[in-house]
Amino acid sequence: MDEELTSGAVDLKRLETGLSNKEIAEAIFVSEGTLKWHLHNVYGKLNVKNRTGAMARGRALGIL
């Protein structure tokens, strides 16, 4: 991982819950668009393309 995940990045553990983007956004009090932007940044930092890849990489790195 080239860059550290910041505290502003979406908590990867929320991705494991199986909730939709809308449900996660509501839970953390941001718009769905903001959540998608955070996810885009997290995926880039983890060098993955999607939620499944992010969860797999998070597990491999010991984040999850």
PQR file of N, CA, C, O and H, with PARSE charges and radii, in Angstrom:
ATOM      1  N   MET A   1       0.870  -1.165   0.000 -0.4000 1.5000
ATOM      2  CA  MET A   1       0.000   0.000   0.000 -0.0000 2.0000
ATOM      3  C   MET A   1       0.909   1.217   0.000  0.5500 1.7000
ATOM      4  O   MET A   1       1.727   1.381   0.905 -0.5500 1.4000
ATOM      5  N   ASP A   2       0.776   2.063  -0.996 -0.4000 1.5000
ATOM      6  CA  ASP A   2       1.629   3.225  -1.139 -0.0000 2.0000
ATOM      7  C   ASP A   2       1.274   4.343  -0.175  0.5500 1.7000
ATOM      8  O   ASP A   2       2.161   5.044   0.313 -0.5500 1.4000
ATOM      9  H   ASP A   2       0.112   1.931  -1.731  0.4000 1.0000
ATOM     10  N   GLU A   3       0.012   4.516   0.102 -0.4000 1.5000
ATOM     11  CA  GLU A   3      -0.439   5.604   0.965 -0.0000 2.0000
ATOM     12  C   GLU A   3      -1.183   5.037   2.164  0.5500 1.7000
ATOM     13  O   GLU A   3      -1.831   3.994   2.074 -0.5500 1.4000
ATOM     14  H   GLU A   3      -0.708   3.947  -0.295  0.4000 1.0000
ATOM     15  N   GLU A   4      -1.082   5.732   3.276 -0.4000 1.5000
ATOM     16  CA  GLU A   4      -1.814   5.314   4.460 -0.0000 2.0000
ATOM     17  C   GLU A   4      -3.282   5.716   4.336  0.5500 1.7000
ATOM     18  O   GLU A   4      -3.601   6.760   3.767 -0.5500 1.4000
ATOM     19  H   GLU A   4      -0.556   6.579   3.349  0.4000 1.0000
ATOM     20  N   LEU A   5      -4.155   4.896   4.864 -0.4000 1.5000
ATOM     21  CA  LEU A   5      -5.566   5.259   4.949 -0.0000 2.0000
ATOM     22  C   LEU A   5      -5.714   6.266   6.071  0.5500 1.7000
ATOM     23  O   LEU A   5      -5.238   6.032   7.182 -0.5500 1.4000
ATOM     24  H   LEU A   5      -3.896   4.048   5.327  0.4000 1.0000
ATOM     25  N   THR A   6      -6.358   7.367   5.800 -0.4000 1.5000
ATOM     26  CA  THR A   6      -6.521   8.392   6.827 -0.0000 2.0000
ATOM     27  C   THR A   6      -7.775   8.135   7.642  0.5500 1.7000
ATOM     28  O   THR A   6      -8.604   7.299   7.285 -0.5500 1.4000
ATOM     29  H   THR A   6      -6.744   7.557   4.898  0.4000 1.0000
ATOM     30  N   SER A   7      -7.901   8.856   8.729 -0.4000 1.5000
ATOM     31  CA  SER A   7      -9.095   8.707   9.564 -0.0000 2.0000
ATOM     32  C   SER A   7     -10.333   9.155   8.806  0.5500 1.7000
ATOM     33  O   SER A   7     -11.445   8.755   9.151 -0.5500 1.4000
ATOM     34  H   SER A   7      -7.228   9.535   9.019  0.4000 1.0000
ATOM     35  N   GLY A   8     -10.162   9.978   7.778 -0.4000 1.5000
ATOM     36  CA  GLY A   8     -11.296  10.414   6.974 -0.0000 2.0000
ATOM     37  C   GLY A   8     -11.760   9.358   5.987  0.5500 1.7000
ATOM     38  O   GLY A   8     -12.849   9.473   5.426 -0.5500 1.4000
ATOM     39  H   GLY A   8      -9.259  10.303   7.497  0.4000 1.0000
ATOM     40  N   ALA A   9     -10.960   8.343   5.771 -0.4000 1.5000
ATOM     41  CA  ALA A   9     -11.341   7.272   4.844 -0.0000 2.0000
ATOM     42  C   ALA A   9     -12.439   6.426   5.475  0.5500 1.7000
ATOM     43  O   ALA A   9     -12.524   6.300   6.697 -0.5500 1.4000
ATOM     44  H   ALA A   9     -10.076   8.249   6.227  0.4000 1.0000
ATOM     45  N   VAL A  10     -13.257   5.863   4.638 -0.4000 1.5000
ATOM     46  CA  VAL A  10     -14.344   5.016   5.116 -0.0000 2.0000
ATOM     47  C   VAL A  10     -13.772   3.812   5.846  0.5500 1.7000
ATOM     48  O   VAL A  10     -12.830   3.180   5.369 -0.5500 1.4000
ATOM     49  H   VAL A  10     -13.188   5.965   3.645  0.4000 1.0000
ATOM     50  N   ASP A  11     -14.332   3.501   6.981 -0.4000 1.5000
ATOM     51  CA  ASP A  11     -13.920   2.339   7.753 -0.0000 2.0000
ATOM     52  C   ASP A  11     -14.221   1.082   6.937  0.5500 1.7000
ATOM     53  O   ASP A  11     -15.376   0.800   6.619 -0.5500 1.4000
ATOM     54  H   ASP A  11     -15.098   4.015   7.369  0.4000 1.0000
ATOM     55  N   LEU A  12     -13.179   0.340   6.604 -0.4000 1.5000
ATOM     56  CA  LEU A  12     -13.372  -0.854   5.776 -0.0000 2.0000
ATOM     57  C   LEU A  12     -14.296  -1.875   6.427  0.5500 1.7000
ATOM     58  O   LEU A  12     -14.930  -2.669   5.733 -0.5500 1.4000
ATOM     59  H   LEU A  12     -12.241   0.569   6.863  0.4000 1.0000
ATOM     60  N   LYS A  13     -14.375  -1.860   7.738 -0.4000 1.5000
ATOM     61  CA  LYS A  13     -15.246  -2.827   8.415 -0.0000 2.0000
ATOM     62  C   LYS A  13     -16.705  -2.627   8.035  0.5500 1.7000
ATOM     63  O   LYS A  13     -17.486  -3.579   8.057 -0.5500 1.4000
ATOM     64  H   LYS A  13     -13.860  -1.215   8.302  0.4000 1.0000
ATOM     65  N   ARG A  14     -17.079  -1.410   7.688 -0.4000 1.5000
ATOM     66  CA  ARG A  14     -18.464  -1.170   7.262 -0.0000 2.0000
ATOM     67  C   ARG A  14     -18.761  -1.861   5.938  0.5500 1.7000
ATOM     68  O   ARG A  14     -19.908  -2.214   5.665 -0.5500 1.4000
ATOM     69  H   ARG A  14     -16.445  -0.637   7.670  0.4000 1.0000
ATOM     70  N   LEU A  15     -17.734  -2.058   5.115 -0.4000 1.5000
ATOM     71  CA  LEU A  15     -17.949  -2.731   3.835 -0.0000 2.0000
ATOM     72  C   LEU A  15     -18.290  -4.199   4.034  0.5500 1.7000
ATOM     73  O   LEU A  15     -18.998  -4.797   3.224 -0.5500 1.4000
ATOM     74  H   LEU A  15     -16.802  -1.772   5.338  0.4000 1.0000
ATOM     75  N   GLU A  16     -17.788  -4.767   5.105 -0.4000 1.5000
ATOM     76  CA  GLU A  16     -18.037  -6.185   5.377 -0.0000 2.0000
ATOM     77  C   GLU A  16     -19.477  -6.465   5.792  0.5500 1.7000
ATOM     78  O   GLU A  16     -19.926  -7.609   5.731 -0.5500 1.4000
ATOM     79  H   GLU A  16     -17.213  -4.281   5.763  0.4000 1.0000
ATOM     80  N   THR A  17     -20.193  -5.447   6.206 -0.4000 1.5000
ATOM     81  CA  THR A  17     -21.539  -5.659   6.722 -0.0000 2.0000
ATOM     82  C   THR A  17     -22.539  -6.052   5.646  0.5500 1.7000
ATOM     83  O   THR A  17     -23.611  -6.571   5.958 -0.5500 1.4000
ATOM     84  H   THR A  17     -19.828  -4.518   6.255  0.4000 1.0000
ATOM     85  N   GLY A  18     -22.199  -5.810   4.380 -0.4000 1.5000
ATOM     86  CA  GLY A  18     -23.121  -6.120   3.301 -0.0000 2.0000
ATOM     87  C   GLY A  18     -24.153  -5.034   3.058  0.5500 1.7000
ATOM     88  O   GLY A  18     -25.064  -5.216   2.251 -0.5500 1.4000
ATOM     89  H   GLY A  18     -21.328  -5.389   4.128  0.4000 1.0000
ATOM     90  N   LEU A  19     -24.022  -3.904   3.749 -0.4000 1.5000
ATOM     91  CA  LEU A  19     -24.952  -2.795   3.536 -0.0000 2.0000
ATOM     92  C   LEU A  19     -24.692  -2.132   2.189  0.5500 1.7000
ATOM     93  O   LEU A  19     -23.582  -2.191   1.658 -0.5500 1.4000
ATOM     94  H   LEU A  19     -23.281  -3.757   4.404  0.4000 1.0000
ATOM     95  N   SER A  20     -25.709  -1.513   1.654 -0.4000 1.5000
ATOM     96  CA  SER A  20     -25.559  -0.767   0.401 -0.0000 2.0000
ATOM     97  C   SER A  20     -24.813   0.534   0.684  0.5500 1.7000
ATOM     98  O   SER A  20     -24.673   0.941   1.837 -0.5500 1.4000
ATOM     99  H   SER A  20     -26.610  -1.465   2.085  0.4000 1.0000
ATOM    100  N   ASN A  21     -24.339   1.180  -0.376 -0.4000 1.5000
ATOM    101  CA  ASN A  21     -23.691   2.482  -0.219 -0.0000 2.0000
ATOM    102  C   ASN A  21     -24.623   3.464   0.472  0.5500 1.7000
ATOM    103  O   ASN A  21     -24.197   4.223   1.343 -0.5500 1.4000
ATOM    104  H   ASN A  21     -24.453   0.850  -1.313  0.4000 1.0000
ATOM    105  N   LYS A  22     -25.884   3.452   0.088 -0.4000 1.5000
ATOM    106  CA  LYS A  22     -26.854   4.369   0.683 -0.0000 2.0000
ATOM    107  C   LYS A  22     -26.983   4.117   2.185  0.5500 1.7000
ATOM    108  O   LYS A  22     -27.009   5.059   2.977 -0.5500 1.4000
ATOM    109  H   LYS A  22     -26.230   2.836  -0.620  0.4000 1.0000
ATOM    110  N   GLU A  23     -27.063   2.855   2.571 -0.4000 1.5000
ATOM    111  CA  GLU A  23     -27.206   2.513   3.989 -0.0000 2.0000
ATOM    112  C   GLU A  23     -25.966   2.903   4.795  0.5500 1.7000
ATOM    113  O   GLU A  23     -26.080   3.400   5.916 -0.5500 1.4000
ATOM    114  H   GLU A  23     -27.042   2.090   1.928  0.4000 1.0000
ATOM    115  N   ILE A  24     -24.792   2.678   4.225 -0.4000 1.5000
ATOM    116  CA  ILE A  24     -23.557   3.065   4.911 -0.0000 2.0000
ATOM    117  C   ILE A  24     -23.489   4.580   5.036  0.5500 1.7000
ATOM    118  O   ILE A  24     -23.135   5.103   6.093 -0.5500 1.4000
ATOM    119  H   ILE A  24     -24.699   2.275   3.315  0.4000 1.0000
ATOM    120  N   ALA A  25     -23.827   5.289   3.955 -0.4000 1.5000
ATOM    121  CA  ALA A  25     -23.800   6.754   3.977 -0.0000 2.0000
ATOM    122  C   ALA A  25     -24.720   7.293   5.068  0.5500 1.7000
ATOM    123  O   ALA A  25     -24.340   8.202   5.806 -0.5500 1.4000
ATOM    124  H   ALA A  25     -24.114   4.864   3.096  0.4000 1.0000
ATOM    125  N   GLU A  26     -25.909   6.746   5.172 -0.4000 1.5000
ATOM    126  CA  GLU A  26     -26.849   7.190   6.205 -0.0000 2.0000
ATOM    127  C   GLU A  26     -26.292   6.918   7.600  0.5500 1.7000
ATOM    128  O   GLU A  26     -26.476   7.725   8.511 -0.5500 1.4000
ATOM    129  H   GLU A  26     -26.218   6.008   4.572  0.4000 1.0000
ATOM    130  N   ALA A  27     -25.619   5.795   7.769 -0.4000 1.5000
ATOM    131  CA  ALA A  27     -25.084   5.425   9.087 -0.0000 2.0000
ATOM    132  C   ALA A  27     -23.961   6.353   9.538  0.5500 1.7000
ATOM    133  O   ALA A  27     -23.779   6.576  10.735 -0.5500 1.4000
ATOM    134  H   ALA A  27     -25.469   5.139   7.030  0.4000 1.0000
ATOM    135  N   ILE A  28     -23.202   6.898   8.571 -0.4000 1.5000
ATOM    136  CA  ILE A  28     -22.084   7.776   8.944 -0.0000 2.0000
ATOM    137  C   ILE A  28     -22.384   9.241   8.639  0.5500 1.7000
ATOM    138  O   ILE A  28     -21.492  10.088   8.682 -0.5500 1.4000
ATOM    139  H   ILE A  28     -23.350   6.717   7.599  0.4000 1.0000
ATOM    140  N   PHE A  29     -23.634   9.527   8.334 -0.4000 1.5000
ATOM    141  CA  PHE A  29     -24.130  10.898   8.171 -0.0000 2.0000
ATOM    142  C   PHE A  29     -23.432  11.681   7.059  0.5500 1.7000
ATOM    143  O   PHE A  29     -23.055  12.838   7.245 -0.5500 1.4000
ATOM    144  H   PHE A  29     -24.358   8.839   8.298  0.4000 1.0000
ATOM    145  N   VAL A  30     -23.264  11.033   5.895 -0.4000 1.5000
ATOM    146  CA  VAL A  30     -22.760  11.722   4.710 -0.0000 2.0000
ATOM    147  C   VAL A  30     -23.681  11.380   3.548  0.5500 1.7000
ATOM    148  O   VAL A  30     -24.500  10.466   3.638 -0.5500 1.4000
ATOM    149  H   VAL A  30     -23.571  10.093   5.744  0.4000 1.0000
ATOM    150  N   SER A  31     -23.539  12.120   2.462 -0.4000 1.5000
ATOM    151  CA  SER A  31     -24.347  11.797   1.289 -0.0000 2.0000
ATOM    152  C   SER A  31     -23.775  10.552   0.611  0.5500 1.7000
ATOM    153  O   SER A  31     -22.619  10.188   0.828 -0.5500 1.4000
ATOM    154  H   SER A  31     -22.874  12.863   2.388  0.4000 1.0000
ATOM    155  N   GLU A  32     -24.586   9.918  -0.197 -0.4000 1.5000
ATOM    156  CA  GLU A  32     -24.136   8.737  -0.923 -0.0000 2.0000
ATOM    157  C   GLU A  32     -22.989   9.105  -1.862  0.5500 1.7000
ATOM    158  O   GLU A  32     -22.053   8.325  -2.036 -0.5500 1.4000
ATOM    159  H   GLU A  32     -25.525  10.213  -0.374  0.4000 1.0000
ATOM    160  N   GLY A  33     -23.059  10.293  -2.466 -0.4000 1.5000
ATOM    161  CA  GLY A  33     -21.986  10.758  -3.344 -0.0000 2.0000
ATOM    162  C   GLY A  33     -20.667  10.915  -2.604  0.5500 1.7000
ATOM    163  O   GLY A  33     -19.610  10.554  -3.121 -0.5500 1.4000
ATOM    164  H   GLY A  33     -23.819  10.927  -2.324  0.4000 1.0000
ATOM    165  N   THR A  34     -20.731  11.459  -1.386 -0.4000 1.5000
ATOM    166  CA  THR A  34     -19.526  11.607  -0.569 -0.0000 2.0000
ATOM    167  C   THR A  34     -18.948  10.245  -0.221  0.5500 1.7000
ATOM    168  O   THR A  34     -17.733  10.051  -0.273 -0.5500 1.4000
ATOM    169  H   THR A  34     -21.590  11.752  -0.966  0.4000 1.0000
ATOM    170  N   LEU A  35     -19.807   9.311   0.133 -0.4000 1.5000
ATOM    171  CA  LEU A  35     -19.351   7.961   0.442 -0.0000 2.0000
ATOM    172  C   LEU A  35     -18.654   7.350  -0.771  0.5500 1.7000
ATOM    173  O   LEU A  35     -17.589   6.746  -0.641 -0.5500 1.4000
ATOM    174  H   LEU A  35     -20.793   9.469   0.176  0.4000 1.0000
ATOM    175  N   LYS A  36     -19.254   7.507  -1.945 -0.4000 1.5000
ATOM    176  CA  LYS A  36     -18.657   6.946  -3.157 -0.0000 2.0000
ATOM    177  C   LYS A  36     -17.284   7.551  -3.414  0.5500 1.7000
ATOM    178  O   LYS A  36     -16.367   6.851  -3.844 -0.5500 1.4000
ATOM    179  H   LYS A  36     -20.119   7.998  -2.051  0.4000 1.0000
ATOM    180  N   TRP A  37     -17.136   8.846  -3.155 -0.4000 1.5000
ATOM    181  CA  TRP A  37     -15.838   9.501  -3.330 -0.0000 2.0000
ATOM    182  C   TRP A  37     -14.821   8.919  -2.340  0.5500 1.7000
ATOM    183  O   TRP A  37     -13.683   8.641  -2.719 -0.5500 1.4000
ATOM    184  H   TRP A  37     -17.880   9.415  -2.806  0.4000 1.0000
ATOM    185  N   HIS A  38     -15.218   8.736  -1.089 -0.4000 1.5000
ATOM    186  CA  HIS A  38     -14.326   8.134  -0.096 -0.0000 2.0000
ATOM    187  C   HIS A  38     -13.936   6.720  -0.522  0.5500 1.7000
ATOM    188  O   HIS A  38     -12.768   6.341  -0.430 -0.5500 1.4000
ATOM    189  H   HIS A  38     -16.142   8.962  -0.781  0.4000 1.0000
ATOM    190  N   LEU A  39     -14.911   5.943  -0.987 -0.4000 1.5000
ATOM    191  CA  LEU A  39     -14.613   4.581  -1.434 -0.0000 2.0000
ATOM    192  C   LEU A  39     -13.630   4.594  -2.600  0.5500 1.7000
ATOM    193  O   LEU A  39     -12.703   3.785  -2.644 -0.5500 1.4000
ATOM    194  H   LEU A  39     -15.860   6.250  -1.062  0.4000 1.0000
ATOM    195  N   HIS A  40     -13.829   5.505  -3.537 -0.4000 1.5000
ATOM    196  CA  HIS A  40     -12.914   5.646  -4.677 -0.0000 2.0000
ATOM    197  C   HIS A  40     -11.489   5.884  -4.173  0.5500 1.7000
ATOM    198  O   HIS A  40     -10.542   5.273  -4.668 -0.5500 1.4000
ATOM    199  H   HIS A  40     -14.582   6.162  -3.501  0.4000 1.0000
ATOM    200  N   ASN A  41     -11.341   6.767  -3.193 -0.4000 1.5000
ATOM    201  CA  ASN A  41     -10.018   7.062  -2.637 -0.0000 2.0000
ATOM    202  C   ASN A  41      -9.429   5.859  -1.908  0.5500 1.7000
ATOM    203  O   ASN A  41      -8.238   5.575  -2.036 -0.5500 1.4000
ATOM    204  H   ASN A  41     -12.110   7.263  -2.790  0.4000 1.0000
ATOM    205  N   VAL A  42     -10.255   5.158  -1.152 -0.4000 1.5000
ATOM    206  CA  VAL A  42      -9.794   3.957  -0.439 -0.0000 2.0000
ATOM    207  C   VAL A  42      -9.351   2.904  -1.441  0.5500 1.7000
ATOM    208  O   VAL A  42      -8.287   2.306  -1.275 -0.5500 1.4000
ATOM    209  H   VAL A  42     -11.222   5.388  -1.048  0.4000 1.0000
ATOM    210  N   TYR A  43     -10.140   2.669  -2.467 -0.4000 1.5000
ATOM    211  CA  TYR A  43      -9.780   1.675  -3.486 -0.0000 2.0000
ATOM    212  C   TYR A  43      -8.444   2.028  -4.129  0.5500 1.7000
ATOM    213  O   TYR A  43      -7.612   1.151  -4.364 -0.5500 1.4000
ATOM    214  H   TYR A  43     -11.004   3.155  -2.602  0.4000 1.0000
ATOM    215  N   GLY A  44      -8.240   3.301  -4.410 -0.4000 1.5000
ATOM    216  CA  GLY A  44      -6.974   3.736  -5.002 -0.0000 2.0000
ATOM    217  C   GLY A  44      -5.791   3.488  -4.075  0.5500 1.7000
ATOM    218  O   GLY A  44      -4.739   3.025  -4.515 -0.5500 1.4000
ATOM    219  H   GLY A  44      -8.916   4.014  -4.220  0.4000 1.0000
ATOM    220  N   LYS A  45      -5.962   3.792  -2.806 -0.4000 1.5000
ATOM    221  CA  LYS A  45      -4.888   3.595  -1.840 -0.0000 2.0000
ATOM    222  C   LYS A  45      -4.572   2.116  -1.645  0.5500 1.7000
ATOM    223  O   LYS A  45      -3.428   1.748  -1.379 -0.5500 1.4000
ATOM    224  H   LYS A  45      -6.817   4.167  -2.448  0.4000 1.0000
ATOM    225  N   LEU A  46      -5.586   1.279  -1.778 -0.4000 1.5000
ATOM    226  CA  LEU A  46      -5.384  -0.166  -1.638 -0.0000 2.0000
ATOM    227  C   LEU A  46      -5.010  -0.821  -2.965  0.5500 1.7000
ATOM    228  O   LEU A  46      -4.704  -2.013  -3.010 -0.5500 1.4000
ATOM    229  H   LEU A  46      -6.516   1.578  -1.994  0.4000 1.0000
ATOM    230  N   ASN A  47      -5.037  -0.040  -4.046 -0.4000 1.5000
ATOM    231  CA  ASN A  47      -4.746  -0.531  -5.390 -0.0000 2.0000
ATOM    232  C   ASN A  47      -5.693  -1.661  -5.797  0.5500 1.7000
ATOM    233  O   ASN A  47      -5.270  -2.703  -6.298 -0.5500 1.4000
ATOM    234  H   ASN A  47      -5.285   0.928  -4.010  0.4000 1.0000
ATOM    235  N   VAL A  48      -6.997  -1.420  -5.563 -0.4000 1.5000
ATOM    236  CA  VAL A  48      -8.041  -2.369  -5.949 -0.0000 2.0000
ATOM    237  C   VAL A  48      -9.106  -1.616  -6.745  0.5500 1.7000
ATOM    238  O   VAL A  48      -9.093  -0.387  -6.805 -0.5500 1.4000
ATOM    239  H   VAL A  48      -7.340  -0.574  -5.156  0.4000 1.0000
ATOM    240  N   LYS A  49     -10.019  -2.356  -7.349 -0.4000 1.5000
ATOM    241  CA  LYS A  49     -11.036  -1.734  -8.191 -0.0000 2.0000
ATOM    242  C   LYS A  49     -12.445  -1.778  -7.633  0.5500 1.7000
ATOM    243  O   LYS A  49     -13.342  -1.114  -8.152 -0.5500 1.4000
ATOM    244  H   LYS A  49     -10.029  -3.355  -7.300  0.4000 1.0000
ATOM    245  N   ASN A  50     -12.649  -2.563  -6.566 -0.4000 1.5000
ATOM    246  CA  ASN A  50     -14.014  -2.690  -6.059 -0.0000 2.0000
ATOM    247  C   ASN A  50     -14.021  -3.088  -4.585  0.5500 1.7000
ATOM    248  O   ASN A  50     -12.978  -3.293  -3.964 -0.5500 1.4000
ATOM    249  H   ASN A  50     -11.920  -3.103  -6.144  0.4000 1.0000
ATOM    250  N   ARG A  51     -15.224  -3.188  -4.058 -0.4000 1.5000
ATOM    251  CA  ARG A  51     -15.439  -3.496  -2.640 -0.0000 2.0000
ATOM    252  C   ARG A  51     -14.864  -4.855  -2.268  0.5500 1.7000
ATOM    253  O   ARG A  51     -14.233  -5.002  -1.222 -0.5500 1.4000
ATOM    254  H   ARG A  51     -16.072  -3.022  -4.562  0.4000 1.0000
ATOM    255  N   THR A  52     -15.081  -5.842  -3.119 -0.4000 1.5000
ATOM    256  CA  THR A  52     -14.560  -7.190  -2.851 -0.0000 2.0000
ATOM    257  C   THR A  52     -13.042  -7.170  -2.761  0.5500 1.7000
ATOM    258  O   THR A  52     -12.452  -7.776  -1.867 -0.5500 1.4000
ATOM    259  H   THR A  52     -15.594  -5.723  -3.969  0.4000 1.0000
ATOM    260  N   GLY A  53     -12.420  -6.464  -3.702 -0.4000 1.5000
ATOM    261  CA  GLY A  53     -10.967  -6.346  -3.683 -0.0000 2.0000
ATOM    262  C   GLY A  53     -10.477  -5.616  -2.448  0.5500 1.7000
ATOM    263  O   GLY A  53      -9.456  -5.987  -1.869 -0.5500 1.4000
ATOM    264  H   GLY A  53     -12.900  -5.973  -4.429  0.4000 1.0000
ATOM    265  N   ALA A  54     -11.199  -4.577  -2.039 -0.4000 1.5000
ATOM    266  CA  ALA A  54     -10.825  -3.804  -0.851 -0.0000 2.0000
ATOM    267  C   ALA A  54     -10.893  -4.678   0.401  0.5500 1.7000
ATOM    268  O   ALA A  54     -10.018  -4.601   1.263 -0.5500 1.4000
ATOM    269  H   ALA A  54     -12.029  -4.276  -2.509  0.4000 1.0000
ATOM    270  N   MET A  55     -11.917  -5.497   0.498 -0.4000 1.5000
ATOM    271  CA  MET A  55     -12.041  -6.373   1.673 -0.0000 2.0000
ATOM    272  C   MET A  55     -10.927  -7.414   1.678  0.5500 1.7000
ATOM    273  O   MET A  55     -10.343  -7.696   2.725 -0.5500 1.4000
ATOM    274  H   MET A  55     -12.627  -5.560  -0.203  0.4000 1.0000
ATOM    275  N   ALA A  56     -10.630  -7.986   0.511 -0.4000 1.5000
ATOM    276  CA  ALA A  56      -9.560  -8.986   0.431 -0.0000 2.0000
ATOM    277  C   ALA A  56      -8.218  -8.359   0.793  0.5500 1.7000
ATOM    278  O   ALA A  56      -7.438  -8.950   1.540 -0.5500 1.4000
ATOM    279  H   ALA A  56     -11.104  -7.757  -0.339  0.4000 1.0000
ATOM    280  N   ARG A  57      -7.945  -7.165   0.269 -0.4000 1.5000
ATOM    281  CA  ARG A  57      -6.673  -6.486   0.550 -0.0000 2.0000
ATOM    282  C   ARG A  57      -6.615  -6.091   2.035  0.5500 1.7000
ATOM    283  O   ARG A  57      -5.570  -6.215   2.673 -0.5500 1.4000
ATOM    284  H   ARG A  57      -8.578  -6.684  -0.338  0.4000 1.0000
ATOM    285  N   GLY A  58      -7.738  -5.619   2.573 -0.4000 1.5000
ATOM    286  CA  GLY A  58      -7.780  -5.246   3.984 -0.0000 2.0000
ATOM    287  C   GLY A  58      -7.471  -6.421   4.891  0.5500 1.7000
ATOM    288  O   GLY A  58      -6.770  -6.277   5.892 -0.5500 1.4000
ATOM    289  H   GLY A  58      -8.587  -5.518   2.054  0.4000 1.0000
ATOM    290  N   ARG A  59      -7.997  -7.584   4.538 -0.4000 1.5000
ATOM    291  CA  ARG A  59      -7.714  -8.793   5.321 -0.0000 2.0000
ATOM    292  C   ARG A  59      -6.245  -9.156   5.212  0.5500 1.7000
ATOM    293  O   ARG A  59      -5.605  -9.497   6.207 -0.5500 1.4000
ATOM    294  H   ARG A  59      -8.567  -7.701   3.725  0.4000 1.0000
ATOM    295  N   ALA A  60      -5.707  -9.082   3.990 -0.4000 1.5000
ATOM    296  CA  ALA A  60      -4.304  -9.441   3.758 -0.0000 2.0000
ATOM    297  C   ALA A  60      -3.361  -8.515   4.525  0.5500 1.7000
ATOM    298  O   ALA A  60      -2.306  -8.944   4.991 -0.5500 1.4000
ATOM    299  H   ALA A  60      -6.227  -8.805   3.181  0.4000 1.0000
ATOM    300  N   LEU A  61      -3.745  -7.251   4.653 -0.4000 1.5000
ATOM    301  CA  LEU A  61      -2.913  -6.272   5.344 -0.0000 2.0000
ATOM    302  C   LEU A  61      -3.173  -6.224   6.852  0.5500 1.7000
ATOM    303  O   LEU A  61      -2.498  -5.495   7.580 -0.5500 1.4000
ATOM    304  H   LEU A  61      -4.602  -6.902   4.275  0.4000 1.0000
ATOM    305  N   GLY A  62      -4.150  -7.001   7.316 -0.4000 1.5000
ATOM    306  CA  GLY A  62      -4.473  -7.032   8.739 -0.0000 2.0000
ATOM    307  C   GLY A  62      -5.311  -5.849   9.194  0.5500 1.7000
ATOM    308  O   GLY A  62      -5.412  -5.585  10.392 -0.5500 1.4000
ATOM    309  H   GLY A  62      -4.698  -7.593   6.725  0.4000 1.0000
ATOM    310  N   ILE A  63      -5.915  -5.130   8.246 -0.4000 1.5000
ATOM    311  CA  ILE A  63      -6.773  -3.997   8.587 -0.0000 2.0000
ATOM    312  C   ILE A  63      -8.132  -4.514   9.044  0.5500 1.7000
ATOM    313  O   ILE A  63      -8.772  -3.910   9.905 -0.5500 1.4000
ATOM    314  H   ILE A  63      -5.833  -5.344   7.272  0.4000 1.0000
ATOM    315  N   LEU A  64      -8.566  -5.610   8.479 -0.4000 1.5000
ATOM    316  CA  LEU A  64      -9.860  -6.201   8.844 -0.0000 2.0000
ATOM    317  C   LEU A  64      -9.649  -7.438   9.684  0.5500 1.7000
ATOM    318  O   LEU A  64     -10.617  -8.079  10.091 -0.5500 1.4000
ATOM    319  H   LEU A  64      -8.047  -6.101   7.780  0.4000 1.0000
TER
END
